[in-house]
Amino acid sequence: MARLSSFFIFSFFLQVALFATCCRGELKEQQHQLPKKHVPFFIFGDSILDAGNNNYINTSTLDQANFWPYGLTFFNYPTGRFSDGRLIPDFIAKYAKLPLIPPFLQPGFRQYYLGVNFASAGAGALVETFQGFVIDLKTQLRYYYKVDSWLRHKLGNDEAKATMSRAVHLFSIGTNDYASPFLTNSTILNNYNKSTYVGMVIGNLTTVINGIYKRGGRKFAFINLPDLGCVPGMRIIKSGNNGSCFEEATRLASLHNKALSKLLYELEKRLKGFKYSLFDLNSNLRQRMEHPSKYGFKEGETACCGTGEYRGVLSCGGKRPVKEFQLCKHPQKYVFWDSLHLTERTYKQLADQMWGGTSKKRFRLGSLALLCGEQGLYDVLLAALNPNSKEEKLIGVRKVREIFYLILELCMRTSNPHVLLQIWVYDAVMRLYKCHATCKEYNIKMASLRLFLCFFLFTASSVNIVCSRRLQKDHIALFVFGDSVYDPGNNNYIDTTARANYYPYGETFFKYPTGRFSDGRLIPDFIAEYANLPLIPPYLQPGNHEFTAGVNFASAGAGALSETNQGFVIDLKTQLSYFKKVAKQLRQELGDAEAMAFLSKAVYLISVGSNDYVLPFTTNSTVFQYFSKQQYVGMVIGNLTETIKEIHKEGGRKFGFRNFGSMGCIPLLKALVPGNTTGSCFEQANELAKLHNAALTKALEEMEIKLVQFKYSMHHLNIYLSELTENPGRFGFKEVNKACCGSGPYRGISSCGGRRGVTEYELCSDPTQYFYFDSSHVSEKANRQIAQLMWMLLWCFFIFTATSVNLVCSRSPQKHHTALFVFGDSLYDPGNNNYIDTLIKANYYPYGETFFKYPTGRFSDGRIIADFIAEFANLPLIPPYLQPWNHEFTYGVNFASAGAGALSETYQGFVIDLKTQLGYFKKVAKLMRKELGDAEATVIFSKAVYLINIGGNDYISFLTSNSTVFQSSSKQEYVAMVMGNLTETIEEIYKKGGRKFGFLNMGSLGCVPSMKALAPGNTTGSCFEQVNEIAKLHDAALPKALEELETKLVQVKYSMHYLNISYSERRNNPEKYGFKEANIACCGSGPYRGMFSCGGRRGVTKYELCSDPNDYLFFDSDHLTEKANKQIAQLMWSGTPNITGPYNLKTLFEV
């Protein structure tokens, strides 16, 4: 049977090895003249790679593809390949100037100098998988031994061994082992648990790898498995499955992927010269299935050829048990060719991505020819540094290997552009150059090596991102000080046991241990990402001499006190000395003035002190016999303050801090509480944390007064942790008391990885369910949440200078600032709906992709109108009222809720209606009067501006919900009900002190993509006029109501922007306003992308996504792009009376 198969992307050794055949000139189509020392290509696997071996064995038609319509597009006849045309190895061979690699069993083929293809459709790593009908992996290895013997006979042992060591061995195997139990109703999974079964598959694969290695093979390429249960042939297995993925198969694939990654990591350490690439197939196939249009397809889930739902029955060609089948007209529009295999176009995209990306640009390599010969991988690197010397002892090959593995690990196990960018920005060349300081003709060789590394380390698509990218001209650097919460790996380079450079640290994101105390990224990694910076490297990383994006000095175990873990860490005083060295180097390179400007713009993240407070309890210290807790905290804060002042002297102006949470509640300290079975915290540590938090706040306030232009942001981690503990599910966690990795009570013994005193440990299956990864450190998911909260305060530090930040990012409100309170619906909602039980949310990709770089809950690709109004008013971003840690309202607060209406009945139970928003405002008013006193609170409320946008959902809901409202009320009466509730809300705000209001009229509501899609038979892009009619009634009633209120209520002033004019001008003349498309949304599905499906989290799971939201007026079916939001906000802020009147918002803020 042709079974589900794996796909794969070469990204490292295959490119390098095969590049050796092409570095001496440009590629020419169909030219297969081989260089003297070519690189053979050997292929093992299943139907994804089988070029026709199954044509020559006694097997069923289920495992053959030698009949029409297979092969119909390229070969124009069936070759035995399971596709309409070529497979991945065919394209790779073409790009490498090799001929098509033939099947081993092809009659008459006995020339193996270029390699051969052993793959067999249906094959597995287990001999028992479809036994007797396929060429299993063990047999494929036996064929390989025959080829090796043939080469030794023809070439001699030495030459044959050299040939095998140059060869690339490509594998795609395992998926049939996991699919076959479900396709054949096997009971094998009743006899073995899933982990044991996966172990059997990985064990057989290991045996084959070792066998090839013993014959001289050194370079291997593998892939992990896709979501097996989501291909057409697996979706239909369970009756009544409704087309959802077959999760049992997907779970097996997930276990396999973890085991494969671990295996290869171990083989790399154990086998000398073993090199491999491992491609993450999951994301590549999933992206094409979920976003087919993004890759030029029209269908991502249904096959081109087959029968049944999704054409998931393997009947293509009618030679199988099911004779009837359907065949699409254009295979190039489909991701899947048949129920289990891909089209030629999909294979070509993957092969292009493996070899040359999507760029049409040709790169002439010229001077790299000398680097692309028969030399081994290390020799290539060494020759680049000093081609006159190949003596390992002269160059220090151990150091080169260390640096090489760093480059390999950073580049090859993630597709994240921020990780890849680190290699380029921080100059991998410099790391290599440090190994041999006597390299001659440095500049020439560096230029060659830079270009070489781009091709050597990256796929061409990544080269476009990584090798051509530069930091923005006015970028802001990030310098990091602290302990293990921030340490990205400095402790890897000092003599200490406080390290995390071993498994399972780093398992989720990097796929290898980097030295970070987490399963993935840390807080500074996310802050850097949000600031459009690369990953900030550890200061001690070998060869790191480029500090233009900043550097990280943090050291696990470090304290503010030099005595804390003395001799085993880089204490804060030493970190400061490293920073001074960096500042000195920058002054030498840039000059005093430019360096000072650079350092003053930079942001300085500092997190230190926890080790000072924890150590006395974990080491039986007697420190508290000599110092009171207050004195001890004073010593810690004193050292921290001294460090801040020294950074300030060097030019630092902008600082980011976190206070401490309930330190005694981490698993490590809970485990210290005698007889602790209830999860209670270690209160002595909590007391110190509270003293520290109070002292830190006081110290920062004093420095803000004393130090020129000193600005700071402090995240209140204690509030976040308190609310997390009370309701972990709200934050997406299942476990907040026990660590994912460790041993003992609460897994609180520091044993994760078994490298410390306790060698045995437990490891959870899913770190994303846990707040803590090990006994003292949080998971990547928790780090991301904290970083997002910190970024809400830090983002303006990365945009504004220290002088401008005074107005925008200042911790304390300006003496005469004007607050902003916001009411409304999704046009203004910054994320309140994240915190209620509703489907009307935007807290997932691709929302937030452009500005915030993560989904915030805003219904746009970036900022919304209220964000820009706050910016223009020199206010920080106004937070959502329901944000758990938001308890500061002096700048204002945002109550808006996506889907809300003026009428309580509109989407009742799923939104925060206007009446409830008003109730929240009254609570805020009461709280502020209590905290500030009536007089000061009244001043704030009377000066404040109140933005209100409401009504659209009231008018739309009756159409989308088949409401009968107009059977009982006329349109005029319905509009009057909406206006009545709005007027009542304004009057209530007025009673609380509100005097200045800002409004939008409704605009052409029937012209948004969702309404156009509802218009019956709408093929011309016309608007839904029934909706426009009611919008016009609203727009006529609103000015009248506001005029009456202005007359009736003393001192009321208002601004109303005519959104109908702004909309119509941009729809009718988009180019004038910088848009290319004003009728179709950037993200969605159906006509005009008007179905509310962006992100695939709603009823319609498929959606299309444009490549550049800046070209579009609408981001999704109902909401504007950030670019459009900014334009509207600018008109509201400073528009003339014909578009915004009688006042614009700028005037209201200044009144």
N, C-alpha and C positions, 0 to 999 in steps of 0.2 A: 504494500500500500504506500502511495506517496504521502508521507506524513508531514506534520508541521515541522518546519525547519528554522534554523537560526540564520540571522543575517549578520554582517560584520563590516566594521570600518577599520582599515589600516590607518594608523596615524603616525607610526614612528618608524619601526625597523623596516617595514615593507617599503615605505617611501624612500628611506635612506638607501636600502639595499638595491632597490630597483632604480633609484636615481643614478646609481653607478653606471647604468646603461645609457643614460641620457644627458649627462652633465657636459658633454663635449660639444653640444650644439642644440639647436631647436628640434623639436619633434617634427617628423614628417609623416603624414597620413600613410598607413599601410606599409611603412618601411620597417623591416624586421632584420636588418643587418646587425649582428651581435658584436659588441666589443670583445676584445680578446678574453677578458676575464668577466664573463657574464654571471648573472645571479639566477640559478634555477628556481623554479616555483613548483612546490609540491602541495597537493590539495587533498584533504581528508574530510569526510563528512557525509551529509545526507542530501536530500533532493534540492536544497538551495544551491548546492555546488556541483551536483551530478551532471556531467556533460554528455552522458549517454552510456555509462557502464551497464546500467540495467537492461539495455537493448540486447546484451550478450549473455544473460543468465536466464535460467528457467524460473520465471516469476509471473505473478498475475498482472493484469492490465492496471490494477490499482497502483502498482509500483513502476509503471512505464509511462512514457509520454512520447512514444514514437508513432503517433497518429494525429491527424488533423483534429482540432485547429492549433495544436501546439506548434510553435515555430512559424506562425503565419506572417509575422510582420517583417522580420529581418532576413531569416534564412529562406523563407517562402516554402519551407518543407519541414516536417517534424524531425528533429535531431535526437530527441530523447531528453531534451532540457524541459524542465517543468516551468515553462513561461511561453509567452507569445514570441519571444526572441532570445536575446543574449542574457547571460547571468553575470553576476559580479566578477568572477574570475576572468571572464572574457574581456570585460572592459579594462580591468587592471592589466592584463597581458598586453592589450593594445597600447595603453599609455606607457608601458615599460618597454615598448618596441620588441615584444615577444610575439610569436604567433599564438593562435588559440592553443591552449594547453589541452591535449587530447585525452580521452578516457583510456585508462590502462588496458582495458579489455578489448579495445578496438583492434580488429584483426589486422595483422601486418605491421602494427606499430611497435618498433623495437629501438627507437632512438630516444634516450632519456636525458640527454645533455641539458635540455632546457627545463626539465621537470615533467611531471605527469599528474593526471587527476585520478585519484582512487575513489572518489565519493560515490555513494550508492543511495538512491532514493529509498527512504524507509529505514535506513541503517540507524543503529543506536550504539551507544557505548557498551551496552550489555549484549552478550551473544544471544540471549533469549528473546530479544526484541525482534519480532517478526522473523524468527529463526527459520532458515530454509528458503526464504524469499528475497533476502538482501545480502549484501556484502558487509558484514558487521565490521566494527572498528578493528577488532583483533585480526581479521583477515586482511583488511586494508594495510595494517602494519606488516603482515607477512609479505604482501606484495611489495611494500617499500623495501624490505630486506632484499628481495630479488633484484630490485633496481639498484640498490647499493652494491650488491655483488657484481652486477653487470658493469657498473661504472668502475669498480676496482679492477675488474678484468681488462677493461678498455683503457683506463687511464693510469693504472697503478695505484697502490694504496695511498701514497702521499697526496697525489693530485686529486684522487677521489675524496679523501678526507677534507681537503681544502675546499673542494666544490660543495660538499655537504655543509660545511661550516658557513659558506656564503649564502646557502639556500634559505629561502623563506618557506615556512611550513604553515599553511593556512588551515584552520579547523572550524567546522560548524557541526557540532554533534551534541546529542543529549535530548533534543526535543521529542524525538520519537519514543525514547524511553519513558518520558512523562506523559505523552499523549496516548500511547498504545494501551495502557490499562483501561482507559475510558472508551477508546474506539473498538476494543475487542471484548469488552465486559470481563476483563481479566480480574482474578481475585488476588493478584500479587500484593496489592496494597492492604489486603486483609492479613497478610502474613508478615509484613514489615511495616514499621511506622515510617512516616515520611522522611524523617532525618536519616534513618538507616538506609532507605532506598536511595536517597540522594547520595549518601556516602558510597554506595556500591557503584553508582554511575561515575562519580568523581574518582573513585579508586581505579576503575578500568581506564579512564582517561589518563590518569597519572602514570599507569603502567606503560601506555603507548608513548607518552612524552619521554619517559625515561629510556624506552627502547630507541627512539629516534636520537636522543641525546648521546647514547652510547655509540651510535654509528656516526657521530660527528655533528649532528644538527644542533644549532645554537640559537637560531632566531625563529620565534613562534608568534603567531597572531591568533587571538581568540575573540569570541564575543560572549557577552552574557545573553540570557534568553529574554525574549519579549514577553508581554502579557499573553501567555499561550492561550488563555481562556477567551481572548477577545478576537481571535481570527475567525472568519466566517464559519469554517468547519467545526470549530469548538463551541461556538455560540449556540448551535442547534442541538447539542447532545442531549440536554435535559428538556424533557417535554414541559411545556408551560413556563419556559424560562423567559419568555417575552423578549428574547433577543439580548438580554443582559449577558455580561461576560461569565464564563464558566470558572468560578472562583477556585475550585479545587485544583485545576490545572495551573492557574496563575500562582497559587500558593506554592506549588511544587517548584515552579520556575524561580520564584523568589528565593526559596531555600537553596536551589542550585547556584544562583548568582552569588550569594554570600559565600558558599563553599568554594566556588571557583576562584573568587577574588582572594580568599585566604590561601588556597592551594598555590596560586601563582606567586603570591608574595613569599611563601615559604620556599618554593623552588628557586626563586631568584636569589635567596640567601644561601641555599644549599648547593646549587649546581654552579660551578665556576663557568663564567661566560654565558650563562643562560640569560637571554633577553626576550622580552615579550611585550606585546601591546594587547590591551583588553578594552574592547569597545562596549559602551553602554547602549545597547540596542533599544531598551525600553522607551527612552524619550524620543528617539528618531522615528520609530514606527508609530508611537502614540501621537506624535505631532501630526503626522500625515493622515492618520485616521481621524483625528479630531478637527484638524484644520486643513482639509484637502485643498481648498482653493488657494491657500497660501503657497502651496507647492505646485500649483498648476493643474490640480485634479478636480474633478467634479464629484467623485464618489470615493469615500474613504473606508467604508465598512462592507459594502456589498461587492461581491466578486464580479468580474466581467463574464466569466463562463461557469455554468453550473445550474443547479435547480434548487428549489425550495427557498425558504427565508434566507436572506443574505446571499442567495446562491451558494449555500454552505454545504450542499450535498455534492460529494466528489463524483460528478457525472460528466465532466467536460469531455466532449468528443464522442460520447455515447458508446464507448467500448467497455464500459464498466457495468456493474449490475443494474444501475439506473440508466436506461437507454436514452431517455429524453433529456435535453438540456437546452438552456438559453445561452445565447452568445451576444455580447454587446457589439455595437457598430465600431466603437472607437476605444480600443484597449488603453490608449495613452491617457484617457480621462479617468482611469481606474487605478487605485493603489494595488488592489489584489487582482491577479489574473484568474486563478481558480480558487477553490475553497480554502487552500492552504498556502498558495504561492503568489509571488508578486509579479507585476507586469515588467516588461523590459524597461519601460520608462522609470519605474521606481528603482530598479536595479541600477540603472545608469545614474540616477541622482545620488544613490549611495556610493557608487563607484567614483563619481565625480568628486563627491565630498571626501572620499578616501584619498584621492590622488591630487585633484587640482581645484576643488571648490567650484564656485559659480562664476568666478571672475574670468573674463575673456582676455585679460591682459597676459601677454607672454613675458616671461622673465628670462633674459639672457644671463646665463650663469658665468660664462667666460672664465674668469680667474679661478673658479671653483674646480676646474677640471682636475687639478692635482690632488684635490681633497677627495675626489670621488673615484678611487681606484679599488684595488682588491684589499685595502687595509681593513683591519677589524675596526670595530666601533671606537674603541679607546685610541687606536692608532690614528684614526681620522682626527679626533680631538687633539691628540698630541702633535700630529703633523701640522695642524693649524697654528699651534703655538710656536713650534720650532721644527720645521721640516728637516733641519740639518742634524737633528739628534733623535734617535729612536730608542735610546737607552732609558728604560723605565727608571733606573736608579738616579739618573741625572735630573729627570723632570719631576719625580715624586709621584708615581702613578697612583699611589694610595690616595693622595689628596685629590688628584684628578677624578678618581673614581667616586670619592665622596661627593664632590661637586656635581659630577655627572648624574649621580643618582638623585641628588636634590633637584636638578633640572628635569630629569625624567619623571620624578614623582609629582612635581608641581604641574608639569605639562600634560602628562599622558593619562592621568586618572581623573580628569575633570574636563568638562567643556565650558566651565564658567569663565567668561571673558575676563572677569576681574582677577581670577587666579592666573590665567594665561598672561595677562598684562604684566603681572609682577616680573615675569622672566625678562620681558623686554625693557620695561622702564628701569628695572634695577640691574640691567646689563649683565646678562649671563656671561658675556664675553669677558667682563672684568673679573668675574669669579675664576674663569679659566686662566686668564692672564696672570693672576696672582701666583699661580703654581710655578711659573717660570719667568722670573723677572728679567732674564737676559734675552727675551725674544727680540729679534732684530726686525727692522722695517715695521715697527709696531702699527703705525697708522694704516699702511697698506693692508696688512694682514687682518687688522680689526675690521676694516671695511668689508673685506671678503668674508670674514667669519660671521659678521652680523647677518649678511644676506644668507649665508649658508645655514646659520642657526634657524632663521625664519623658516626655511624649507625643511631643515633637518628635524625641527621640533614640532612644527605645526602643519595641519592640513592647509591648503591654500585659502580656504574660506576663513580659517582662523588667522592666517597671515594678514588678511585685510583688516581684521580687528586689532591684532596684536602688534604686528611689525610696522604698520603705517600710522598707528595711533600715537599721539603725543599728549602730554598733559596740557590742559588749556593754559593760555598765556598768563592769565591772572588767577591760576588755581590757588587754593589755600591748603597748606600742608597740615599733616596731623602727626603730632609727637605724643607718645604714650609712655606713661610711667606707672609702675605698680607691681602687683603680685600675680598669682596664677590666674586670676580672673581675666587678666589682660595679656599674659605671656604667650606669644606665638611660637616660642621655641628657643629663647635665649639660653635656657638651662641645658639644652642639648650640647652646648659648647663649653660648659664648666664642669668641674669635678664635683658631682652631687648625685644624690639618690632621688632628689625632688624633680623627677622627669616624667614625661608622658609620651616618650618616643617609642612606644610599643603598642601592639594590639591589646584591647579593642579601641583605644583612643583614635579618633579620626575616622572611624569606620563608616560614617554615613555620608559626609560630604566629600572629603578628600580621598576617601577609600584607602588611606594609609595613615600612620601616626606622624603628625607634624611636630609634636611637642606641646600642642594645645591640650589643656586639661578639659576635654569635652569630646563628645562623639563627632563634632564638626567644628563650625566656626564660633568665634568669640565675639563679644560686643564690639571691639574695635574693628573687626572685619566687616561687620554690618555698617558701622558708622562710615567707614571708608567707602563702602559700596554706595551708600546713599549720597555721599559727597562726590561721587564720580572719581574716586581715587582708586589706585590699585590696592591690593592687599599690602598693608604696611609691614615691612620685613623686620625680623629681629635684628638688633644692632650687631650682635656677635656672629651673625650668619657669615660664613667665609666669603670674602670678595665683595661684601656690601659696602661700597664707598659712594653711593649716589643717594643723596638725601633730599632731592627736590620735591618728593611727595611726603617726606617725613620719615620717621623711623620709630621703632618700638624698643624701649629699654626694659620693659617689665620682666620680672623674674619670679617664678613660682617660689613661694615660701618667704619672699622678701617682706620686710617690715619698714616702718618709718624709723624704728630704732635699730642702730647698727648691731646691737647684741642679739636681735631676733634671728635665730638659725645662723648665727655668725659662722663664716667659713664655708657655708654650703649654698649661699645665695648671693645675688647682687643686690645689696641693700639700697635704700633710697639715696643715700649720700653718694654711693658709687654711680648709680644711675644718673644723678645730677652731674657728676664729673664727666660721664660719657657725653651728655648733652653739651657741656661746655666745649668738649673737643669738636663736636659737630658744628657748633656755632663758630668756633675759630676757623674750621675748614671752610665754612660757607663765606666767612669774611674774606679769607684769602682768595677764594675763587670768584666771588661776586663783587667784592668791594664793600666797605663799611655801610654805605648808604643803602645799597640794594639788599644786602644781607639783613639790615635792620628792618627794612620794609617787609621782607620775606618773613622774618621771625615775628613781626608784630601782627601780620595777617594770620599766622598759623593758629591752630587750635591745639590745646594741651590737655589731654585726657589723663586723669590721675585717679587711681583707686588703690589705696594703701591703708594699712592699719589692722586688718582682720587677723593677720598672723601674730601681730603684737599682742592681741587680746586672747587669741585661742591658745597660743603656745604655753602660757602659764598653767593651763588646765590639762594639757596633753603631755606635759613633761614633769609634772609635780614640782614646778618652780616655786621658790619661796619669795618671789618678788613682792607679793602683797603683804609680806611680813615687814617690809621696809618702806613701802609706799601705799598710801591710800589709793582707792580706785580713782578719785578725782586727780590726785597728783600724777598717777600713771598715765591717765588720759591726757593730762596737760603736757607730759613729755612727748607723747605721740603727736599731738596737735602742734606742739612747738617745732618739732623737726619738719613736719609737713609744711608749716607756715614758712620756715626758713627756706625750704626748697622752692616754694612758690615765689618768694621774694627774689631768690637768685635767678630763677627763670625770667622774672620780670626785668631784672637788670640786663639780661642778655637780649631783651626785646619782646618777650612774651606778654601778651595782653588778654588773650581770650582762653578761659579755662573751663573744663567740664568735669564735674564730680558726681559721685553717687554717695548717698549716706548709707548706713548699714541697716539691713533688715534685722529681723529677730535672729541674731547670730547663733543663739543657743538652740535654735530649732533645726539646724542642719543635721543630717543623719549622724555625722561624726560625733557631735556633742550630745545628741539624744542617746547615743549608745553608751555615753559615760554616766548617764543618770542611773544610779543603782536601782535595780528591779523595775526598770521602766517598761511597762507593758501597755501603757495607755497612750504612748506617743507624746508625752509631756516634754517640754523644752528644758534646757539647762539654763536656769534663770540667772546664775551669776554672770554668764556671758552676755545675756540679754541686758543686764544692768549696765555693763560696760558699753555695749552698743548704744544705749540711750544717752549715756554721758557723752560719748563720742559725737553723736549726731547733734546734740545741743551745742557742744564746744565748736564743732566744725562750722555750723551756721553762724555762730557769733564771730568766729575768726574771719570768715569770708566777708561778712558785713563790714568788719573793721578795715580789712584790706581794700575793699571797694572804696572806702572813704580816703584811705591813706595813699594808695598807689595810683598813679596817673593812668587813666584810661583802662584800669583793671575791670574786666567784665567776666562774669561767671554764670554758669548754668549748673544747677544741682538737681539731680533726679532723686525723688523721695522713694527709694527702694522699699523702705519700711511700709509705706502705704500700699504699694503694689503687692508685697508679700502677704500683708495682712488680709487683703481682699482675695488673693489667690487661695490662701489657706481656708478661708471660709467657703469658697465656692470654686474649687479647681475645675469643674466641668465647664464653667463659664469661660475659662481660659484655654480649654481644649486638653486638659490633663486628666488622667485617671488616677495617678499616684503622686502625692506631694510630700509624703512622709518618708518613704523608703527610696533609696537610690536604685538606679538601673543596674549598676555594677558595683560589686563589693561583697562583703561577707559579714556574718554576725547580725546582731539586732539592727533592723532598719538598713541593712547592708552598709552599716556605718563604720566598719573597719576598713582602713585605707589599704585595700588589697587588690584593687581592680587591675587585671593583667597579670597578677601573680608574680610581680617583680619585687615586691616589698617583703616585709617579714612574714606575712601570711601568704602562702603560695596558692591556696585554693580560693576560688571566688565564684560568685554567681553572676550571670549576665542576662538581662531581660531581652526579649525578642524584638521589642519596638521602643527605642529610646524616646520617640516622639510622644509617648504616653506618660513619660516621667518628667517631673520638673528637675530632679537632680540626676546627673549622670553617674557621678561617683559620690563618695562620702562627703565631699566638701564643695563640689562644683556642679553647675547646672548644665542641662542639655543644650544642644544647639537651638532647639525650638524655644526654650526659655531665654537664651541669649538674644535671639531675634526679637522676642517680645519686649525685653528690656531696652534693647537698642532702639526699637521703634519709639518707645516712650521718651528716651533720651533725645532722639533726633527731633522730636516735636519742639524741644527747647534749643537744640544745638544748630538746627538747619540754618538759621540766620547768621550764625557765626561764620558759616562757610560762604555766605553771600555778601555780607557787609563788612566794611572796615571797622576797626575798633571805635572810630568816632561815630560812624553811622549806627553801629550796633547799640549805641546808647539810647537811641530813640526806638529801635525796633525790638531788640532782644533783652533789654534791661530787665533784671529780675523784679525790681520794684517799680511800680507805676510812676510815670511822670507826675509832677505835682498838679498839672492842669490837664491831664489827659482826658480824652472823651471815650467812654466805653461803647461797646457795640453789642447789642443783643439781637439775636436772629431767630425768627419764627418762619415756619413754612414746610415745604415738601422737599423732594429729591433735588431740586435745583439748588438748594441751600444746605442739605444734610451732609455734615462732615463725617458722619459715622454713628449717629445715635442708634440706628437700626441694627448695628452690630450687637447691641446689648439687649435686644428684645427678641421674643420668639416669633420670627416672621421669615418668610421666603424673600421678602423685598430687601435684599442686601446687595452690596457691591464690595464685599470683603474678600474677593478672590481675583486672580488674574483673568483678563488683562487690565482691569480697573487699576488706576494709579501707576501705570507702567512708565510714564514719561517723566514726571517731576519727582514724586516721592520714591519711585522705584519699587514700591510695594503697594498692595491694595489697602486703602485706609477706610473704606466704606463710602467714599465719594463716588457719585455716579459720573465719572469722567476719567479720561486718561491721566489727569493731573489735578490742578487746583480748580476750585469752583468760584463763583462770583464773590461770595462772602470772604474768601481768602484774599482776593485782590483788594477788596474794599478795606480790609484790615491792614494790608500792606501799605496802601496809599495813605491811610490814616496814621501810619507809624505805630501800629499795634502789632503784637504777635498774632500768630494764627489763633482764631477763636475756637476753643475746644468744644466737643459735643458735651452736652449736659450730663449724659448718662455714662460718660467715660469714668470708670471706677475710681481713678485716682484724682479726679478733677474736683478740687474743693476751693479753688481760688477764682473769684468772680469779679475782681476789681477792673479787669479789662473788658468784662462782658462774658457772655456764654451763648452757645448755639443750641436751640431747642428743636430745630427742624427735623422732620422725619419723612423719609422717602415714602410716598404713597398717601401721605396725610392730606386731609381735606378740611375745609371750614365746617363741614357737616360731620357730626360724630359717626353717622351711619356709613361714611365712605371708608371702605376696607376695614370696617370695624373689627377690632380684635387683632389686627395685624400691623397697626401703625399707632403713632402717637398723634391723635387728632389735635386740632387747634385748641380745643377747650382744655385738654390735658397739658399741652405746652404752656398755656396760660397759668395753669395750676403750678407747674414747675417754676415759672417766673415768680409767682407769689411767694414760693418757698425761698427762692434766692433773695428776694427783697426783704423778707423777714430775717433771714440769716445775716444779711449785710447790715440791717438796722441794729441788730443785736451786737455785731462785732464793731461797727464804726460809730454807732450812735445815730439818732434820727437826723440830725442836722447834716452831717457829712454824707450819709447815705442819700438824703434827699438831693443834695448837690450833684452827686454822681448820677442819679437817675434822671434828673432834669437836664443835665448836659449830654447824657447818652443818646445815641442814635439807635432806632429800632427798625431793623430791616424785616419786612414781611412780604412773603410771596406765597399765596394760597389760592386754591380754587380749581386749578387745572384738573386735579384728580376727581373733584366733585363732578366735573363735566364729562371726563373721559370714562369714569367708572360705569356710568349707566349704559355705555355702548359696549364695553368689554365684558360686562357681567349680565347682559340681557335684562337689565333692570326695566321695571314697568313704571318708573317714576313719572314719566310724562303722560301716563294714562290718568294719573290723579292730579298732576300739576302742569300748567302751561310752562313753556320755557321761561317766560318773564317771571312767573311766580317762583320757579326753581332758582333763578339767578337772585331774586330778592331774598330767598332763604340763605344763600351763600353770603350775600352782602350783609344781611342782618347779623350773622354770626361774626363776620369780620369786624363790623362796626362795634359790636359789643366788646370784642377783644381789645380793640383800640381804646375804647372808653375805660376798660379795666386797667390797662397799662397806664393810661393818663392818671387814674386815681392813685397809682403807686408812684407817680412823679414823672412819667414819660411825657416828653414834649415834642421830640423830633422823630419823624417817621420817614422811612424810605420804601417805595413800592415799585413793582413792575406791573404794567398791564398784561393782559393775557397773551397777546400776540396771535398770530395765525395758527391756532392750536391744531386745526385740521390739516396742516401742512407738514407736521413732523412725520418721519418715516413710518411710525407705527400706525398713524391714522391713514396715511396714504395706502398702506397695505390692507386696511380694512375697507377702503372704498371699493364697492362692487365693480368688478371688471376694469380696474384702474390699470391701464397699460401706457398712459400718456404722462404719468407723473402728476396728475391733477390732485388737488387737495380734497379732503373730505368736508364738503361744504356744510353738512348738517352740524358738524362740530364747530366750524368757523362761525356759523350763525349765533350759536350760544356764546362763543367767545366775544363776539361783537357786542352782544347784549351786556356781558360782564364789563367790557371796556367802556361802555356808555354809562353804566351804573356806578363804576368805581370813582371817576372824577366828581360826579355829582355828590356821592356820599362823603368824599374827602372835603369838598368845598363846604358842605353843611357842618362837618365836624370842626373845620377851621373857624367857622363863624360862631359855633356853639361853645367850643372849648378854648379857654383863655391860653394864649401863648403857643398854641399848636402850630407847628410848621411841618410841611411835608415836601417830599420830592417824589415825582413819579416819572419813571422812564418808560417811553413808548416803545415797548418791545416789539409791537406789531410792525413798526417802521423799520427797526433794526433787522428783524427777521426777513422781511420782504426784500430789503435792499441786498442782503447777502444771498438770498435765494435767487434773485433775478440777475445779480451781477457778482458772482462769487470771486472772479479773478481780481476785481477791484479791491477786495479785502484780503487777498492772499490765499483764497481757497480754490481747489480744483473741482470739488464735488460738494454740492449743497442739497442734493435730493436723496442720496443714498447714504446710510450711516457707515461709519468705519467698521463697526463690529455688530454682527447679528446674522440673521438668515432670512430667507424668503424674499418677497418683493421689497425692493428698496432697503434690504436688510432690516425690515420693519418688524420682524418677530423678536420679541423680547428674550433673546437667547444668548446674549453675549456672555462668554465664559462657560457656556454649556452646563450651568448649574440649575437651570429651570426646566420646564416641561420639554422644551426642544433642546436636545443635547449637542446637536451639531451647529456650528456657527462658522462664519467667515470673519477674518480679521485683516484689515488693511495694513500695508507696510509702513505708512506714515500718517498718523492722526492729524498732523498739521495741515494736511491737504483737505481735510474734511470739516464741514460745519458741525455735523452731528457725530458724536462718538458712538452712541448706541441708538436704539430705536426711538428714544425720547429725550436724550440728553446731549448737551453740547460738548465739544472738545475743549480742552484747556485754552487753546488759542481763541476760540470763540467766546468762552467765558471771560477772558481777559479783555477782549474788545468791548463786550457789553459792560463790564465793570468800569472801563475807562469812560464810556459814555455816561454811565450813572454818576461817576465821580465828578466829571468836569464838563459834561455835555451842555450845550446851549439850550435855551428855553424851548426851541422847536422840537427837541428830542428828549429833554429831561427838564421838568419844571413843576411848580414855579421856582423851586430851588434845585440845584444839583447837590449831591451829597457832600462835596467839598465845602460848600457854603454852610450846610447844616453842621458839619464838624467844627467849623470855625466860629459859628454864631455863639 
